[in-house]
Amino acid sequence: MEEISHGFCENIVKQYDKNKLARPSTPSIISEKTALYPSHVSLTLSELVEKKLVVCLTPKLRKGRLYELTKDGHSVLKNLK
């Protein structure tokens, strides 16, 4: 399993554990709950999707896409605790 490369990824994944993020969540909700800029959230979600730690449930939408942790994402979350 790849390590999370930077703090933004770790911050987003940890928010699922703290129940600050509803499952699934939109980038705007993630931005609000993590205090990260929307541009950082979008880039980070792309990285997490590439690493198969997060999945986009609504990839055909341009706005309001829903993201959720994968099984691997949950495993990483357990290791971050």
Helices and strands as residue ranges (DSSP letters): H 7-17, H 27-34, H 38-50, E 54-56, E 67-69, H 71-80
